[in-house]
Amino acid sequence: MVNPAADGLEEFRLFLEERLVGDAGGALPVPALSLDGALTCGAATRELVEVLERVGPFGAGNPRPRFAFAALRIAYAEPVGTDHVRVRLADAAGGLALNAIAFRAAATELGRALLGARGGAVHVAGTLRLDDWQGRQGLQLAIEDAARP
């Protein structure tokens, strides 16, 4: 039995490859990540997040502010839950730290990079959120992207 949809699948794949890769000089296009600012571990405070929350509610028309953090050290990284990666980031001096999590990232390139970079330096980008759990008040960076310096 012939499947008409499957007959054109290879042709469609070639069409997309030509359009996407051909225009980029052999490389797949990289999506841009817009940032609202850069912060240090010391500047990422609960008070800042509380002020930012007043700009909400956040959604498609009003995205949560995204910040970059440069040259932090991964103090530890571990898989948590079914597919998340929990990370503790420290500044270069090692005095200030920031809790972070990469949601649904354990099996992705981002998750593998975070887990494989324990002790190494990394630039990260993400959104800050209040993290009130079991009576403890804090904040957490939801990591969206990372890169080696």
Secondary structure, DSSP 8 states (H G I E B T S, - for coil): ---HHHHTHHHHHHHHHHHHHHTTTTS--------SEE--TTT--HHHHHHHHTT---BTTB----EEEEEEEEEEEEEETTTEEEEEEE-TTSS-EEEEEETT-TTSHHHHHHHHTTTSEEEEEEEEEEEEETTEEEEEEEEEEEE--
